């Protein structure tokens, strides 16, 4: 059975949502739940998508909705994306222009 869970870990005082290899309609609700949990812990948090190789529109919708909510509260969502496929999807949809993307967790955590 594939790993479809979304863990929320802490890196110091910053929540980090760790995503599985695929984000799609089958697990977008679980993603949204994990994102809301992270947002409940801190206004700014990281979504570590370094293991993610695919993200469809259901996943993008969950990320955008959380980004809007975090921004409205004065916070920020930061994405860690390493897959060329996911980066291309985000570039095509313009998500990379809306939510800050980083190539490593260390970079996302160190961002001002």
Backbone bond lengths (Angstrom), bond angles and torsions (degrees), N, CA, C in turn:
res aa  C-N    CA-C-N  psi(-1)  N-CA   C-N-CA  omega(-1)  CA-C   N-CA-C  phi
1 X - - - 1.451 - - 1.524 108.87 -
2 X 1.341 119.25 130.54 1.460 121.45 -178.43 1.522 111.84 -69.50
3 X 1.339 114.27 154.44 1.467 120.52 177.85 1.518 108.46 -78.04
4 X 1.335 117.48 112.76 1.463 121.04 -179.49 1.520 111.43 -119.85
5 X 1.330 116.85 11.94 1.450 120.10 -178.17 1.514 112.63 -82.45
6 X 1.305 114.69 162.05 1.458 121.75 177.95 1.524 107.43 -127.58
7 X 1.311 116.76 108.14 1.459 121.35 178.47 1.522 109.40 -89.20
8 X 1.312 116.18 147.02 1.458 121.38 171.00 1.525 106.00 -113.75
9 X 1.335 115.54 112.12 1.454 122.54 -179.96 1.518 108.30 -110.03
10 X 1.308 115.93 165.07 1.462 120.22 176.66 1.528 109.29 -110.73
11 X 1.318 116.01 133.53 1.466 123.29 172.32 1.522 104.74 -115.37
12 X 1.317 115.87 92.08 1.454 119.71 -170.15 1.512 108.11 69.89
13 X 1.334 116.07 -120.83 1.461 119.13 177.97 1.530 112.40 -105.55
14 X 1.338 116.95 15.12 1.465 121.36 -178.71 1.530 110.01 -107.48
15 X 1.329 117.75 121.81 1.464 120.24 175.14 1.530 110.48 -68.93
16 X 1.320 115.07 140.62 1.466 121.63 178.25 1.524 107.78 -127.97
17 X 1.330 116.36 118.43 1.462 121.98 175.25 1.523 106.89 -89.89
18 X 1.331 116.52 121.33 1.458 122.32 -178.91 1.525 108.24 -99.79
19 X 1.333 116.13 123.10 1.461 120.54 -175.16 1.529 111.44 -102.61
20 X 1.342 116.61 154.03 1.462 121.43 178.95 1.534 111.59 -81.37
21 X 1.324 116.36 -173.98 1.466 120.71 -175.69 1.523 113.30 -66.03
22 X 1.311 117.98 -32.31 1.468 121.25 -179.50 1.518 110.52 -126.76
23 X 1.338 114.78 135.04 1.464 121.35 172.49 1.520 106.00 -121.47
24 X 1.327 115.28 119.33 1.459 119.76 -178.43 1.525 109.62 -152.10
25 X 1.300 116.02 -168.90 1.467 121.38 -175.56 1.526 112.04 -58.91
26 X 1.333 117.42 -26.12 1.461 120.17 -177.11 1.521 113.38 -74.35
27 X 1.333 117.85 -20.19 1.467 119.24 -178.31 1.531 113.58 -133.40
28 X 1.315 117.71 10.27 1.470 120.97 -179.74 1.528 112.45 -63.46
29 X 1.325 117.67 -32.78 1.468 120.15 177.81 1.529 109.56 -66.39
30 X 1.325 117.22 -41.41 1.469 120.98 177.03 1.532 110.46 -64.22
31 X 1.333 117.50 -37.05 1.466 120.98 176.06 1.522 109.96 -62.40
32 X 1.314 116.43 -48.24 1.470 120.38 -179.73 1.534 110.77 -59.55
33 X 1.316 117.14 -40.77 1.467 121.26 177.82 1.526 110.81 -61.32
34 X 1.326 117.36 -45.62 1.468 121.24 179.20 1.523 110.96 -65.41
35 X 1.323 117.84 -38.79 1.465 121.43 178.85 1.524 110.53 -64.70
36 X 1.315 116.61 -41.45 1.469 120.36 177.79 1.530 111.04 -66.05
37 X 1.326 116.88 -37.17 1.467 120.22 175.95 1.530 110.47 -61.67
38 X 1.340 115.94 -45.51 1.470 120.08 178.73 1.522 110.74 -63.15
39 X 1.332 117.19 -42.73 1.467 121.10 179.82 1.526 110.94 -64.20
40 X 1.325 116.94 -29.10 1.455 120.67 177.13 1.517 112.77 -71.56
41 X 1.312 116.41 -22.28 1.465 120.93 179.76 1.528 112.48 -88.50
42 X 1.338 116.81 -31.54 1.466 121.15 -176.71 1.517 109.21 -160.68
43 X 1.321 116.22 147.18 1.476 119.66 178.98 1.519 111.46 -68.26
44 X 1.330 117.79 -30.38 1.461 122.41 178.53 1.522 108.44 -113.93
45 X 1.328 115.69 130.99 1.459 120.12 179.14 1.525 110.26 -150.16
46 X 1.328 115.17 169.16 1.462 122.71 -175.26 1.521 109.44 -115.21
47 X 1.326 115.55 142.05 1.459 121.80 171.27 1.524 106.31 -111.33
48 X 1.330 116.28 108.42 1.460 121.81 -178.29 1.515 108.98 -85.76
49 X 1.326 115.22 99.01 1.459 122.50 -179.28 1.528 110.78 -101.52
50 X 1.318 117.86 22.77 1.465 120.87 -176.21 1.532 112.52 -64.96
51 X 1.318 117.98 -22.96 1.472 121.42 175.90 1.525 112.10 -90.49
52 X 1.324 117.44 -12.20 1.467 121.81 -172.94 1.527 111.06 -79.07
53 X 1.331 115.11 128.30 1.463 121.94 179.27 1.522 112.44 -109.08
54 X 1.352 117.11 -11.99 1.457 121.41 -178.79 1.519 109.50 -150.96
55 X 1.332 116.30 136.99 1.463 121.99 176.12 1.522 107.75 -143.36
56 X 1.330 116.46 116.53 1.464 119.38 -178.77 1.528 110.77 -92.00
57 X 1.317 116.55 -172.97 1.462 121.09 -175.19 1.525 113.11 -65.30
58 X 1.318 117.99 -28.18 1.470 119.67 177.05 1.526 109.75 -65.19
59 X 1.322 117.12 -40.73 1.463 121.22 176.41 1.510 111.92 -67.39
60 X 1.322 116.50 -42.22 1.463 121.01 178.35 1.527 109.84 -61.44
61 X 1.314 116.89 -42.69 1.467 120.81 179.25 1.527 110.58 -59.63
62 X 1.329 117.21 -44.09 1.466 120.69 179.16 1.531 110.81 -62.55
63 X 1.331 117.08 -41.06 1.461 120.66 179.07 1.531 111.58 -65.83
64 X 1.324 117.03 -43.84 1.467 120.87 -179.56 1.526 110.71 -65.22
65 X 1.323 117.55 -43.96 1.466 120.58 179.94 1.524 110.44 -60.65
66 X 1.317 116.58 -41.85 1.461 120.09 179.46 1.522 110.82 -69.46
67 X 1.316 117.21 -38.50 1.466 121.58 176.82 1.532 110.35 -59.46
68 X 1.310 117.01 -45.51 1.471 120.63 179.30 1.524 110.85 -62.19
69 X 1.317 116.04 -43.20 1.463 119.80 -179.56 1.530 110.94 -65.52
70 X 1.334 116.67 -44.83 1.469 120.42 -179.85 1.528 110.46 -63.52
71 X 1.329 116.90 -42.58 1.461 120.54 179.06 1.508 112.46 -63.97
72 X 1.313 116.95 -36.34 1.454 121.12 177.53 1.512 112.60 -66.65
73 X 1.328 115.89 -25.08 1.465 121.14 178.65 1.531 111.74 -95.73
74 X 1.352 116.77 7.83 1.461 120.39 -179.34 1.512 113.73 81.80
75 X 1.334 117.26 14.66 1.456 121.74 -179.62 1.513 112.34 -106.46
76 X 1.316 115.02 -166.39 1.460 120.50 -176.82 1.518 109.69 -154.68
77 X 1.334 115.66 144.23 1.456 122.70 170.92 1.527 106.21 -104.69
78 X 1.326 115.97 131.69 1.471 121.74 177.76 1.520 108.03 -119.75
79 X 1.318 116.50 131.92 1.456 121.84 -178.33 1.519 110.81 -105.47
80 X 1.327 116.36 138.35 1.459 122.24 169.85 1.524 105.78 -106.25
81 X 1.328 115.86 114.48 1.458 120.97 -176.33 1.527 108.65 -130.42
82 X 1.337 116.10 126.20 1.463 120.29 179.76 1.523 112.80 -119.68
83 X 1.316 118.37 -18.23 1.458 122.30 -178.13 1.524 110.88 -76.24
84 X 1.323 116.05 128.23 1.469 120.61 177.24 1.528 110.48 -60.97
85 X 1.323 117.15 -35.41 1.462 120.96 179.74 1.522 110.92 -64.94
86 X 1.327 116.96 -46.83 1.464 120.53 179.90 1.524 110.04 -66.69
87 X 1.321 117.53 -41.39 1.472 120.16 177.04 1.525 110.83 -59.46
88 X 1.318 117.02 -39.39 1.469 120.37 178.98 1.526 110.70 -66.52
89 X 1.331 117.32 -43.17 1.475 120.86 177.46 1.525 109.64 -59.06
90 X 1.333 116.68 -44.21 1.464 120.50 -179.67 1.525 111.13 -66.96
91 X 1.327 118.24 -35.72 1.469 121.14 178.03 1.531 110.48 -68.23
92 X 1.321 116.82 -43.64 1.467 121.00 -179.34 1.527 110.79 -63.10
93 X 1.330 116.88 -40.24 1.467 120.82 -178.06 1.526 112.57 -83.78
94 X 1.332 116.70 -13.67 1.458 120.60 -177.68 1.519 113.64 85.20
95 X 1.325 117.44 3.23 1.459 120.51 -179.23 1.522 111.57 -61.35
96 X 1.335 116.71 -32.98 1.468 119.83 179.57 1.528 112.25 -66.36
97 X 1.319 117.89 -15.12 1.461 122.19 176.60 1.529 111.81 -93.04
98 X 1.338 116.37 -10.34 1.452 121.85 -176.22 1.530 111.53 -104.07
99 X 1.329 116.12 -42.87 1.463 121.96 -178.79 1.523 108.31 -115.56
100 X 1.323 116.73 133.99 1.463 121.51 -179.73 1.522 110.51 -64.20
101 X 1.343 115.62 129.46 1.460 122.30 178.29 1.525 109.26 -113.75
102 X 1.316 115.61 139.14 1.457 122.50 -179.54 1.525 108.75 -128.40
103 X 1.325 116.48 156.25 1.463 120.35 -178.16 1.524 113.11 -91.43
104 X 1.343 117.46 -6.37 1.465 120.12 176.91 1.521 110.06 -150.92
105 X 1.313 114.95 157.76 1.457 120.63 177.60 1.520 110.37 -63.82
106 X 1.325 117.30 -40.37 1.472 120.97 178.85 1.530 111.24 -57.97
107 X 1.338 117.51 -42.78 1.468 121.04 178.75 1.518 110.84 -64.29
108 X 1.318 117.18 -43.05 1.471 120.77 -179.26 1.510 110.98 -64.23
109 X 1.324 116.80 -40.31 1.468 120.00 179.95 1.520 112.29 -71.14
110 X 1.341 117.39 -30.59 1.458 121.68 -176.86 1.529 113.14 -84.40
111 X 1.328 117.76 -12.32 1.467 120.78 -177.42 1.521 110.09 -61.42
112 X 1.341 115.55 142.48 1.478 118.83 179.63 1.517 112.88 -69.73
